[in-house]
């Protein structure tokens, strides 16, 4: 099956490791964005095409360090470092793909409640899912 791995730009190494973990089991990455050094309109098109042509998407999350915007009295805290990842998550869901979430940084996200969203503890859970 074809897959895409979504995460923040700083997680390139983890994304590359995920690709290397899944490919030996017959899965093929639609686009390896870790080879890019810059963010550009062309890069955005390639990323989106990678998501849209995948059969499933893996979303890699981790805990933030200092990326929170203060709530400023509104009661809301919002993390900004995964904004591209969340767009990719939405595109994958719109395509009807299974989306595998590894990490719990964005717990409580309403779209995690959809039946095609699967929380995983390790990448091998994806391999086992499709056996």
C-alpha positions in Angstrom: 0.0 0.0 0.0 1.1 3.6 -0.6 1.6 5.8 2.5 2.6 9.3 3.5 4.2 10.4 6.8 3.1 13.7 8.2 5.0 15.6 11.0 6.7 18.9 11.7 9.7 19.9 9.7 12.0 19.4 12.7 11.0 15.7 12.9 12.7 14.8 9.6 14.8 12.0 11.2 11.7 10.4 12.8 9.9 10.6 9.5 12.8 9.0 7.6 12.9 6.2 10.2 9.2 5.6 9.8 9.6 5.3 6.0 12.5 2.9 6.5 10.4 0.9 9.0 7.3 0.5 6.7 8.9 0.0 3.3 10.4 -3.5 4.0 6.8 -4.7 4.6 5.8 -3.9 1.0 4.5 -0.3 1.7 5.7 2.5 -0.5 6.0 6.2 0.5 4.2 8.5 -1.9 6.6 11.4 -1.2 9.6 11.7 1.0 9.6 15.3 2.0 12.6 14.8 4.3 14.9 15.4 1.2 13.7 19.0 1.0 15.8 21.7 2.7 13.3 24.6 2.2 9.6 25.4 2.4 8.3 26.6 -0.9 5.1 26.5 -3.1 6.5 23.6 -5.0 7.2 21.8 -1.8 3.7 22.4 -0.6 2.3 20.9 -3.9 4.5 17.9 -3.6 3.5 17.3 0.1 -0.2 17.6 -0.8 0.1 15.3 -3.8 1.9 12.8 -1.5 -1.1 12.9 0.9 -3.7 12.7 -1.8 -2.2 9.7 -3.5 -1.6 7.7 -0.4 -3.7 4.8 0.8 -3.0 5.7 4.4 -1.2 8.4 6.3 0.9 8.1 9.4 1.0 11.2 11.7 4.0 11.5 14.0 3.6 13.8 17.0 5.7 14.4 20.1 5.6 16.8 23.0 6.3 20.5 22.5 9.1 22.4 24.2 8.2 26.1 24.0 5.8 26.3 21.1 2.6 27.3 23.0 0.9 30.6 22.5 -0.3 31.9 25.9 -4.0 31.8 26.4 -4.2 35.6 27.0 -7.3 35.1 29.1 -9.3 33.3 26.3 -9.0 29.8 27.9 -7.4 28.5 24.7 -3.8 27.4 24.2 -2.8 26.5 20.7 0.3 24.8 19.4 1.5 26.2 16.1 4.4 23.8 15.2 2.1 21.1 13.8 -0.1 23.4 11.6 1.1 21.8 8.4 0.7 18.3 9.9 -2.9 19.1 10.8 -3.6 20.2 7.2 -2.2 16.9 6.0 -4.3 15.1 8.5 -7.4 16.9 7.2 -6.5 16.1 3.6 -6.0 12.4 4.4 -9.4 12.3 6.2 -11.1 14.0 3.3 -9.7 11.3 1.0 -11.2 8.6 3.3 -7.8 7.2 4.3 -6.9 5.4 7.5 -4.9 7.8 9.6 -2.5 6.4 12.2 -1.6 8.7 15.0 1.7 8.0 16.9 2.1 10.3 19.9 -0.3 12.0 22.1 0.6 15.7 21.8 -2.7 16.7 20.4 -5.0 14.5 22.6 -8.6 15.6 22.6 -8.6 16.6 18.9 -12.2 16.1 17.8 -11.2 14.3 14.5 -9.4 11.6 16.5 -13.0 10.3 17.2 -13.5 9.3 13.6 -13.5 5.5 12.9 -10.7 5.7 10.3 -8.3 7.4 12.9 -6.3 4.7 14.7 -4.1 5.5 17.6 -0.9 3.4 17.6 1.9 2.8 20.1 4.6 1.9 17.6 5.0 1.8 13.8 4.7 -2.0 13.7 1.0 -1.5 14.7 0.5 -0.2 11.1 2.0 -3.4 9.7 -0.1 -5.6 11.9 -3.2 -3.6 11.0 -2.9 -4.5 7.3 -2.1 -8.2 7.7 
